[in-house]
Structures are given as structure tokens and as C-alpha cells.
């Protein structure tokens, strides 16, 4: 990587397999939504990746429930840095999607068990205690249907800086690193790339 190419990062996307692995192994995410007056807000949650959707739970009286019911568009950010699993890819994924609420007993049963197992994978006692904590009449669940991924593979970026990343491992440049970057360079009196 040439020193002047440090602004180009869209070439470091995760592969589909890496994305699946990161979503399965990362312990937490940040759920983001917009308030009534347009402010972006985010809260850290444990989550489950299931059926190509992100599943999250919180109390139904929280402001986020009202905001998401008003506008189902949300973003969810997941970082591999928070995982203790050495197999978890590093970097981050942001998913833009639409949330759907689930309050039925069948969904609660499988989801609470899956989340409890994820939070306490080595302790049946811990798993059962967390399940009991989740099983509340005020709790709701959302699933987020992904419409767009924004990806950054920190390992690819590092290997490229070291001269170790093969061109075939890079993902195609997005418009932000072609059209928009060159317009910004032009606006600042710099040569396009």
C-alpha cells in the first residue's frame, strides 16, 4: 500500500464467511435508532445472529421501543474486538436494516434460551439464571432484517500496510473511495486518484 492510499478503506471488506463468523462470535452490538427530534442514539446489547437477522431484546417501556415503532429503520454495529474467541475476525460490521417486533411466546422461548446460552456458554446455572432474568412480561424482542452491510476488516488493512495482502483479497472500491473522494480532492486542490 502506498502511503498516499491510506484514505482508501472500502477495499477491506469482510468476505461472506468472515461476516457470518463475526456475527456468530461477537458478544455485543450497538443498536442505533433516531429519536423523534432526529438525534441518533445507540445502546450496547447482547444479541443473537439467527436466520440472517440480528435479534435483540429490551424492556418495552424504553424510549427505543417507541422510537423504533415510529420508524423501523435502525443500524447495528458489531465489533470483533470485544470477542474473547480467537476465531472471531477483527474489524467491524455495521448493518442497516428494519426492525420487527416479536412478543409471542414461541419466539421468546427460543430467543431467551439462545441468548442465555451465548451469554453463559460454560455454565448451565448461569444460563438458567439469565433466562429467568429475561423472562419478563415487559420485555420485547426485535429482529433486524439487513438491507445493507458496511464492513471493515482490520486484519486486511494491517496486512496491506505490511505489504502482505493479495489483490484478490481486496473488495471493490465503493463510490466513497472513487467518486466522492476524487470530488473532495478536487475541492481541496489535490490531484484525483
trRosetta pair geometry for C-beta under 8 A, 3 or more apart (Angstrom, degrees):
i j d omega theta_ij theta_ji phi_ij phi_ji
1 5 5.2 -127 -172 74 88 126
1 6 7.5 94 151 -75 125 61
1 160 4.6 67 -40 150 125 96
1 161 5.6 -47 43 -92 132 44
1 163 7.4 -136 10 -79 68 56
1 165 7.9 32 -41 42 104 119
2 5 4.7 94 62 -6 82 108
3 6 6.7 -17 -179 -27 45 108
4 193 7.6 -180 130 -88 113 148
5 8 5.0 -44 -175 27 82 117
5 193 7.7 -178 -101 170 74 157
7 177 7.3 162 122 -126 83 88
7 181 6.2 138 128 -139 127 129
8 11 6.0 29 146 2 102 114
8 173 6.6 -46 -158 -116 111 111
8 177 4.7 89 -132 -155 78 128
8 181 7.3 -3 -86 -90 77 172
8 193 7.9 -106 -55 105 125 138
9 12 5.6 -50 -173 26 65 114
9 152 6.3 -3 161 -122 116 108
9 157 6.8 0 -135 -99 89 122
9 177 7.0 -167 38 -78 50 132
10 13 6.8 6 179 -44 57 99
10 171 6.8 -99 147 91 68 105
10 172 7.6 -29 128 106 108 49
10 173 5.3 95 78 -146 118 48
10 174 3.9 -135 -152 13 159 97
10 176 6.1 136 -48 62 133 102
10 177 4.6 -144 19 -3 117 133
11 156 7.8 -143 118 138 75 130
11 160 7.9 93 102 -87 118 162
11 170 4.2 -12 179 -166 103 110
11 171 5.6 173 -154 57 38 64
11 172 7.4 -92 -107 141 69 6
11 173 5.9 -20 -63 -78 89 68
11 177 7.3 -110 -26 101 85 170
12 91 7.4 -159 142 -121 110 143
12 151 7.8 -144 109 119 64 84
12 152 5.7 36 100 -151 109 60
12 153 4.8 -141 166 51 85 81
12 154 7.6 75 160 -73 137 21
12 156 4.3 171 -141 88 89 120
12 157 4.7 7 -114 -58 160 85
12 160 7.2 -107 -85 -4 109 140
12 170 7.2 -44 -73 -133 45 74
12 171 7.0 -78 30 25 7 103
13 151 4.2 76 -145 84 77 121
13 152 7.4 -47 -100 -85 44 29
13 153 6.4 52 135 -8 12 105
13 171 3.5 0 33 2 112 161
14 18 3.9 -133 -169 94 101 121
14 19 4.7 134 109 -60 127 77
14 22 6.6 -61 -138 -4 164 140
14 89 6.2 104 -123 127 122 161
14 91 6.6 178 -61 85 107 142
14 93 6.6 -50 17 -78 141 106
14 151 4.6 -118 16 -171 88 136
14 152 7.9 8 -29 60 88 15
14 153 4.9 139 -75 -68 67 107
15 18 4.6 96 50 7 76 103
15 19 7.0 -135 94 -7 40 86
16 19 5.6 -52 -149 34 32 115
16 20 6.6 34 153 -20 64 102
17 20 5.8 -52 -151 34 33 112
17 21 6.4 30 152 -17 65 107
18 21 5.6 -57 -147 39 33 111
18 22 6.1 32 155 -19 68 106
18 89 4.6 59 -166 -55 100 160
18 153 6.7 13 140 -103 159 122
19 22 5.9 -54 -144 37 29 109
19 23 6.2 24 158 -15 64 109
19 93 6.2 101 -134 -95 88 147
19 149 6.8 -19 -130 -147 143 157
19 151 6.8 -69 -89 -106 107 135
20 23 6.0 -61 -147 40 27 108
20 24 6.2 21 157 -17 64 112
20 49 7.9 161 -153 140 55 146
21 24 5.8 -60 -146 39 28 109
21 25 5.9 0 166 1 66 118
21 87 6.7 -108 -174 143 123 94
21 88 6.8 -179 143 -124 93 46
21 89 5.8 97 90 -12 114 102
22 25 6.4 -71 -135 48 23 94
22 26 5.6 24 173 -26 68 114
22 78 6.3 130 143 118 103 123
22 80 5.2 -73 -132 -77 104 105
22 88 6.1 90 -116 -165 58 80
22 89 4.7 -61 -69 50 103 103
22 91 7.6 -61 -108 71 149 88
22 93 6.0 132 107 -11 140 126
23 26 6.7 -39 -118 27 20 106
23 49 3.9 109 149 -100 103 160
23 54 7.5 -112 -153 -89 114 90
23 78 6.3 78 -103 98 62 172
23 93 7.1 -44 -67 53 88 155
24 49 5.5 -101 -79 59 51 132
25 80 7.6 35 90 -130 107 84
25 83 5.2 47 137 -136 95 148
25 85 4.6 -104 -167 62 121 145
25 87 6.3 -157 -98 88 162 90
25 88 3.9 -150 112 -92 134 100
26 29 7.1 85 118 -67 123 78
26 78 4.7 121 88 -179 160 107
26 79 6.5 144 -142 73 134 37
26 80 5.8 -95 -84 -97 107 47
26 82 6.3 69 -158 65 86 98
26 83 5.1 -91 -107 -58 50 112
26 88 6.1 125 -66 -154 64 133
27 46 6.4 -45 167 -123 74 85
27 82 5.7 -112 46 123 96 108
27 83 6.0 152 -10 -99 87 64
27 84 7.7 33 -29 4 130 85
27 118 7.2 160 -132 157 71 102
27 119 7.8 99 -158 -104 103 57
28 44 5.4 6 177 -172 127 100
28 45 6.6 155 -155 81 78 33
28 46 5.8 -59 -101 -92 69 49
28 47 7.1 103 -146 7 30 90
28 78 7.7 169 98 -130 45 71
28 79 7.9 -9 78 44 86 86
28 82 5.4 -55 39 119 104 159
29 44 7.3 161 85 -148 34 56
29 45 5.8 -23 63 64 81 84
29 46 8.0 92 18 -150 77 12
29 47 4.7 2 12 -3 121 141
29 54 6.7 -5 6 -163 175 135
29 56 7.2 -99 63 -85 123 123
29 76 5.0 9 167 -178 135 99
29 77 6.3 155 -167 76 77 44
29 78 4.7 -39 -105 -84 94 80
30 42 4.5 31 170 172 107 125
30 43 6.9 161 -152 75 68 23
30 44 5.5 -38 -95 -90 72 59
30 45 7.6 134 -111 17 23 76
30 76 7.0 161 77 -156 49 51
30 77 4.5 -4 51 54 102 100
31 42 6.4 165 82 -149 40 72
31 43 5.7 -18 58 59 92 78
31 45 5.4 22 -10 6 113 128
31 56 5.7 116 -67 -179 140 176
31 64 7.1 70 114 -164 124 150
31 74 6.3 -15 -169 180 84 132
31 75 8.0 150 -160 84 40 48
31 76 5.6 -15 -103 -105 59 84
32 40 5.9 9 -176 -175 112 98
32 41 6.7 167 -147 85 66 39
32 42 4.0 -29 -90 -89 84 98
32 74 6.2 148 77 -169 55 76
32 75 4.4 -15 62 64 114 91
32 76 7.1 -171 19 -78 80 35
32 77 7.0 45 -14 -7 118 99
33 40 7.7 168 88 -147 25 59
33 41 6.2 -23 63 61 70 88
33 42 7.8 142 14 -87 57 54
33 64 5.8 126 33 -145 141 87
33 67 5.0 123 129 119 134 124
33 68 5.4 -85 -117 -74 153 84
33 71 7.3 145 -169 82 99 97
33 73 7.7 134 -134 92 74 58
33 74 5.0 -36 -84 -110 83 91
33 75 8.0 -177 -68 26 42 66
34 38 5.9 -21 -173 -142 115 35
34 39 6.9 148 -156 71 65 35
34 40 5.9 -40 -97 -92 70 56
34 41 7.5 134 -116 15 21 82
34 67 6.7 -169 81 -179 46 119
34 71 6.1 -22 57 77 105 144
34 73 7.5 13 9 82 111 99
35 38 6.7 -35 69 36 75 19
35 39 4.5 6 30 52 119 89
35 40 8.0 -136 2 -66 82 11
35 41 5.8 69 -42 -13 99 124
35 63 7.4 -5 -116 156 96 124
35 67 5.8 -68 -112 -112 43 135
36 67 6.9 -119 -44 -109 67 88
36 70 7.0 -2 -93 103 80 171
41 64 7.4 -136 98 -90 123 94
41 67 7.8 53 47 90 125 176
42 77 7.5 4 -149 22 147 114
43 58 7.8 69 95 -97 144 147
43 64 6.7 -93 13 -54 133 149
45 56 4.8 48 129 -146 155 115
45 57 7.7 161 -164 50 127 48
45 58 7.0 -81 -107 -60 128 105
46 56 7.9 152 84 -128 46 75
46 115 6.0 112 118 -162 117 103
46 118 6.7 156 176 101 117 119
46 119 5.6 3 -151 -80 163 105
47 54 5.5 -9 180 -171 138 91
47 55 6.2 145 -167 71 78 52
47 56 5.0 -35 -107 -83 95 82
47 76 7.5 86 -92 -166 167 136
47 78 7.7 -96 52 -94 140 113
47 115 7.6 -66 -158 -113 13 103
48 54 7.8 145 75 -160 45 47
48 55 4.4 -21 63 60 94 111
48 111 6.4 -163 33 -148 148 78
48 114 4.8 62 -123 122 152 121
48 115 5.3 -99 -43 -75 115 77
48 118 6.2 -168 -93 -18 85 151
49 53 7.7 167 -153 80 51 37
49 54 6.2 -25 -100 -102 67 61
49 55 7.6 -171 -79 16 18 84
50 53 6.3 -31 75 61 64 83
50 55 5.6 -4 32 -9 110 129
50 111 7.8 -136 25 -106 156 81
50 114 6.7 15 -62 165 139 168
51 143 8.0 -10 73 -156 113 139
52 146 6.8 -101 161 23 86 114
53 143 4.3 21 154 -178 140 105
53 144 5.9 157 -168 64 81 48
53 145 5.8 -34 -110 -86 105 51
53 146 7.2 -162 -109 -15 51 84
54 76 5.1 -141 90 80 170 173
54 95 6.3 156 -17 64 136 153
54 97 7.4 147 27 46 109 149
54 143 7.0 147 74 -160 44 54
54 144 4.3 -10 56 46 98 111
54 146 7.4 89 -8 -59 98 96
55 111 5.6 -130 159 -134 142 118
55 114 7.7 50 77 85 143 134
55 115 7.6 -121 106 -63 109 109
55 141 6.4 -2 -170 -176 93 109
55 142 7.3 175 -146 89 49 47
55 143 5.2 -20 -95 -101 76 76
55 144 7.8 -155 -68 13 32 75
56 76 7.7 -167 -36 -112 137 131
56 141 7.2 158 83 -155 39 62
56 142 5.5 -11 61 58 88 91
56 144 7.4 30 5 -18 109 108
57 111 6.9 133 -51 137 122 127
57 112 7.6 33 -38 -87 164 73
57 115 6.9 -78 11 -42 123 171
57 134 6.4 56 102 -150 158 109
57 139 5.6 20 179 -179 115 111
57 140 6.8 177 -147 89 73 39
57 141 4.8 -33 -94 -99 87 72
57 142 7.7 169 -87 17 39 65
58 62 5.3 -45 143 19 121 149
58 64 6.4 23 88 68 158 127
58 65 6.9 -151 91 -57 109 98
58 139 7.2 -178 106 -145 17 75
58 140 6.8 -19 68 59 61 80
59 62 5.1 113 73 -29 83 98
59 65 7.6 -94 104 -31 51 135
59 136 7.4 -34 -105 96 86 137
59 138 5.0 7 -150 129 91 108
59 139 5.9 -62 -101 -97 49 56
59 140 7.5 67 177 15 17 81
60 65 5.1 115 -158 -129 48 167
60 103 7.8 32 -84 -100 138 120
60 138 5.5 -140 30 177 94 64
60 139 6.7 138 -23 -163 87 8
60 140 4.1 91 -81 -21 94 116
61 65 6.9 17 -16 36 4 141
61 138 6.2 -33 -6 -170 104 117
62 65 5.2 108 64 -7 76 98
62 66 7.9 -150 99 4 48 83
63 66 5.9 -59 -159 40 43 108
63 67 6.0 39 149 -19 74 111
64 67 5.5 -58 -142 42 35 113
64 68 5.8 29 161 -17 71 109
65 68 6.2 -59 -142 40 24 104
65 69 6.3 26 156 -19 62 108
65 101 7.9 68 -151 -104 89 128
65 140 6.1 96 -119 45 125 143
66 69 5.8 -56 -147 36 29 111
66 70 6.4 29 154 -20 63 108
67 70 5.7 -58 -153 36 30 112
67 71 6.8 -37 168 42 66 89
68 71 7.0 -82 -135 72 29 54
68 72 6.1 57 180 -116 73 47
68 74 6.2 0 -119 -61 107 122
68 99 5.0 -26 -173 68 124 145
68 101 7.7 131 112 -62 115 100
68 142 6.6 -45 146 -95 156 153
69 72 7.7 20 -123 -75 18 76
69 101 7.0 5 -90 -35 89 138
72 98 4.5 43 126 -163 112 87
72 99 4.9 -149 -163 51 81 71
72 100 7.1 30 -151 -69 133 50
73 96 7.5 -4 -167 -174 90 88
73 97 7.8 175 -144 100 53 27
73 98 6.0 -37 -89 -99 50 72
73 99 8.0 -135 -48 6 4 85
74 96 7.9 175 93 -151 41 49
74 97 6.4 -22 66 71 79 70
74 98 7.2 120 20 -122 80 23
74 99 5.0 43 4 -32 131 113
74 142 8.0 66 11 141 159 150
74 144 6.0 -93 72 -117 119 122
75 94 5.8 1 -178 -178 111 102
75 95 6.7 161 -157 82 58 49
75 96 5.3 -26 -102 -99 85 64
75 97 7.7 124 -103 22 38 65
76 94 7.1 163 81 -155 42 55
76 95 4.7 -8 56 55 94 101
76 97 7.2 -19 7 30 105 110
76 144 5.7 149 -19 66 135 170
77 92 6.2 1 -172 -178 94 120
77 93 7.3 168 -150 89 50 49
77 94 4.7 -19 -99 -102 78 83
77 95 7.9 -170 -75 20 33 66
78 92 6.6 163 84 -156 48 70
78 93 5.0 -3 56 58 98 94
78 94 7.8 176 20 -83 65 37
78 95 7.6 29 -1 -6 105 103
79 82 5.4 87 86 -4 99 98
79 91 7.7 -142 -145 116 63 28
79 92 4.6 -27 -101 -100 70 97
80 83 5.6 -44 -165 15 57 119
80 88 4.8 173 -153 143 95 101
80 89 5.0 -109 -96 94 158 53
80 90 4.5 -150 91 -115 128 31
80 91 5.7 35 20 45 122 51
80 92 7.0 -139 5 -77 78 47
80 154 7.7 -146 55 23 119 115
81 90 6.3 61 -70 -143 68 87
81 92 7.8 -27 -2 -68 100 90
83 88 3.6 20 90 37 158 170
85 88 4.5 98 79 -24 97 104
89 153 6.6 -52 172 -130 123 91
89 155 6.8 -103 -160 5 81 128
90 153 7.5 91 82 -165 64 57
90 154 4.5 -69 121 57 103 115
90 155 5.3 116 52 -40 103 92
91 151 7.2 46 139 179 130 73
91 152 4.8 -157 -166 104 107 66
91 153 4.4 -96 -38 -122 165 27
91 154 4.0 -174 -76 -6 75 79
91 155 6.7 -88 -32 4 109 75
91 156 7.8 12 -64 21 145 91
91 157 7.8 131 -96 6 112 113
92 151 7.6 -174 95 -147 51 44
92 152 5.4 15 50 53 79 99
92 154 7.8 61 -7 -33 71 105
93 149 6.0 -38 -161 -159 102 100
93 150 7.1 139 -164 75 50 54
93 151 5.3 -7 -110 -105 76 76
93 152 7.9 -166 -75 28 41 62
94 149 7.3 137 76 -163 51 50
94 150 4.1 -10 59 58 102 107
94 151 7.8 -148 28 -66 65 40
95 144 6.5 113 113 125 128 131
95 146 4.7 -72 -161 -117 118 103
95 148 7.3 153 -157 82 50 49
95 149 5.9 -23 -101 -103 68 66
95 150 7.8 -155 -68 23 26 74
96 146 7.4 88 68 -155 45 64
96 147 5.4 -61 102 64 86 95
96 148 4.4 4 49 56 111 97
96 149 7.9 -147 20 -69 75 22
96 150 7.3 64 -20 -14 98 102
97 144 4.3 106 87 170 133 92
97 145 5.1 -180 -171 81 118 45
97 146 4.6 -73 -77 -103 129 33
97 147 5.0 155 -105 2 59 81
97 148 7.7 -167 -62 31 65 59
98 144 7.1 157 74 -151 27 64
98 145 5.4 -14 58 54 82 98
98 147 6.8 62 -11 -31 86 120
99 142 4.3 -7 -167 -173 112 131
99 143 7.1 150 -150 74 60 36
99 144 5.2 -32 -92 -94 71 75
100 142 6.5 144 68 -155 38 73
100 143 5.3 -17 57 57 94 87
100 144 8.0 173 16 -86 70 29
100 145 6.9 46 -9 -16 111 105
101 140 5.7 -25 -154 177 104 124
101 141 7.2 123 -161 76 55 51
101 142 5.7 -40 -95 -96 52 76
102 107 4.2 -80 158 120 132 167
102 108 7.7 -174 126 -51 100 67
102 111 7.7 123 93 -20 137 153
102 140 7.4 141 66 -176 49 75
102 141 4.4 -37 66 79 98 104
102 142 7.1 158 13 -100 83 24
102 143 6.4 49 -18 -12 124 99
103 107 7.7 43 33 59 7 126
103 108 7.6 18 -165 -50 34 112
103 140 5.7 -40 -85 -125 93 84
103 141 7.2 171 -76 29 44 82
104 107 5.0 86 67 12 87 103
104 108 6.9 -157 95 -7 43 91
105 108 5.5 -57 -145 39 33 114
105 109 6.2 37 158 -27 68 105
106 109 5.9 -53 -151 29 28 112
106 110 6.9 11 161 -4 63 103
107 110 6.6 -64 -149 43 30 96
107 111 5.6 17 163 -10 69 121
107 141 5.9 -153 135 63 120 148
108 111 6.1 -66 -135 46 22 104
108 112 5.6 21 171 -19 65 114
108 135 7.2 101 162 -118 118 73
108 139 7.6 112 -127 95 116 113
108 141 6.6 -170 -89 -19 66 133
109 112 6.5 -55 -138 35 17 105
109 113 6.6 12 161 -12 55 112
110 113 5.9 -64 -153 40 30 110
110 114 6.1 27 155 -19 68 110
111 114 5.7 -55 -143 38 32 109
111 115 6.1 26 160 -14 67 108
111 141 5.6 69 101 -126 168 153
112 115 6.0 -56 -142 42 27 107
112 116 6.0 30 157 -21 63 111
112 131 5.2 96 148 -140 106 76
112 134 4.5 173 -135 102 106 138
112 135 6.0 61 -152 -67 164 80
113 116 5.8 -56 -143 38 27 112
113 117 6.3 28 157 -19 63 107
113 127 8.0 40 -154 173 60 109
113 131 6.2 25 -92 -110 54 124
114 117 5.9 -55 -148 36 28 111
114 118 6.4 28 153 -19 63 107
115 118 5.6 -54 -148 36 33 113
115 119 6.2 28 156 -16 67 108
115 130 7.4 -130 115 137 86 123
115 134 6.7 118 81 -87 129 161
116 119 5.9 -56 -143 40 30 108
116 120 6.3 -25 171 33 66 102
116 127 4.5 97 145 -164 101 70
116 128 7.3 89 169 -63 142 18
116 130 4.2 163 -128 88 88 109
116 131 4.2 -19 -72 -60 162 81
116 134 6.7 -121 -62 5 103 137
117 120 7.0 -81 -134 66 21 67
117 121 6.2 56 167 -102 64 62
117 127 5.5 31 -88 -131 50 126
118 121 6.6 3 -140 -63 22 95
119 126 7.5 -135 112 143 88 106
119 127 7.5 145 70 -107 85 61
119 130 5.2 173 79 -148 137 171
120 123 4.7 -70 176 60 109 93
120 124 8.0 165 125 -75 118 9
120 125 7.9 -109 163 77 147 52
120 126 3.2 -167 -144 111 147 112
120 127 4.3 -148 80 -62 116 63
120 129 7.7 79 -28 49 165 93
120 130 5.7 173 -5 -2 122 134
121 127 7.9 83 -84 -73 19 113
122 126 7.8 29 72 39 62 134
123 126 3.5 59 94 14 123 112
123 127 6.2 172 94 -14 64 81
124 127 5.4 -51 -144 37 33 116
124 128 6.2 33 156 -18 66 106
125 128 6.0 -55 -146 38 27 108
125 129 6.3 27 154 -19 63 108
126 129 5.7 -54 -144 36 31 112
126 130 6.3 28 157 -17 65 106
127 130 6.0 -60 -150 37 27 107
127 131 6.4 31 152 -22 64 107
128 131 5.5 -50 -147 33 32 116
128 132 6.5 35 154 -21 64 104
129 132 5.7 -53 -153 34 31 113
129 133 6.6 35 148 -21 63 105
130 133 5.4 -51 -150 34 37 116
130 134 6.4 35 153 -18 67 105
131 134 5.8 -58 -150 37 30 109
131 135 6.2 29 155 -25 66 110
132 135 5.9 -54 -142 31 29 112
133 136 7.6 -24 161 -36 41 109
134 139 6.3 98 -177 -132 64 174
135 139 7.6 -117 -138 30 12 142
136 139 4.5 100 65 -18 92 107
146 149 6.6 20 -179 -60 129 82
151 171 7.7 72 79 7 121 166
152 157 7.3 7 -180 -33 90 131
153 156 4.1 56 99 9 115 112
153 157 6.8 164 94 -13 63 84
154 157 5.5 -53 -149 37 38 115
154 158 6.3 40 153 -21 68 105
155 158 5.7 -53 -148 37 32 112
155 159 6.2 27 156 -15 66 107
156 159 5.8 -56 -143 41 30 107
156 160 6.2 33 156 -23 65 107
156 165 5.6 81 -163 -119 71 138
156 169 6.3 -165 -127 136 113 115
156 170 7.2 140 180 -98 131 61
157 160 5.8 -56 -149 34 27 112
157 161 6.6 28 154 -18 62 105
158 161 5.9 -56 -153 34 31 110
158 162 6.5 19 152 -9 64 110
159 162 5.6 -63 -149 45 35 108
159 164 4.2 -91 -169 80 87 101
159 165 4.2 114 109 -59 102 90
160 163 7.6 47 -175 -73 32 21
160 164 7.4 -105 -69 54 23 61
160 165 4.0 -34 -76 22 71 138
160 170 7.7 72 -89 -84 131 108
162 165 8.0 105 57 -17 80 82
165 169 5.5 -118 -171 70 86 130
165 170 6.8 87 147 -59 120 90
166 169 4.9 97 65 -4 81 104
166 170 7.9 -141 100 -13 51 82
167 170 5.8 -48 -163 16 44 115
173 177 4.4 -115 -162 87 102 117
173 178 5.2 110 126 -46 125 102
174 177 5.7 84 57 19 66 95
174 178 7.3 -154 103 6 31 96
175 178 5.6 -71 -135 52 38 97
175 179 4.6 -16 -167 30 87 114
175 180 6.0 79 137 -9 79 99
176 179 7.9 -27 -71 57 15 78
176 180 4.9 -29 -132 49 44 133
176 181 6.5 72 151 -37 49 92
177 180 7.7 3 -28 56 19 91
177 181 5.2 20 -144 -16 33 139
178 181 6.5 68 0 35 7 103
178 182 6.5 -15 165 -7 42 113
179 182 6.3 -69 -150 39 19 104
179 183 6.4 17 157 -17 61 109
180 183 5.7 -54 -147 35 32 111
180 184 6.3 31 154 -17 65 106
181 184 5.7 -57 -150 38 32 111
181 185 6.2 34 150 -21 66 105
181 193 7.2 -44 119 51 121 101
182 185 5.3 -47 -142 36 36 115
182 186 6.2 41 154 -22 65 103
182 192 4.0 35 -145 -137 107 105
182 193 6.7 -150 -89 39 91 57
183 186 5.6 -52 -149 36 32 114
183 187 6.3 34 152 -20 64 106
184 187 5.6 -52 -146 36 32 113
184 188 6.4 17 157 -7 64 110
185 188 6.0 -69 -150 46 28 101
185 190 4.0 -89 -169 80 84 108
185 191 6.7 -43 157 80 127 28
185 192 5.5 145 83 -97 135 51
185 193 7.0 132 -44 1 170 86
186 189 7.7 46 -177 -67 29 19
186 190 7.2 -89 -60 59 24 66
186 192 6.4 4 -57 -66 92 96
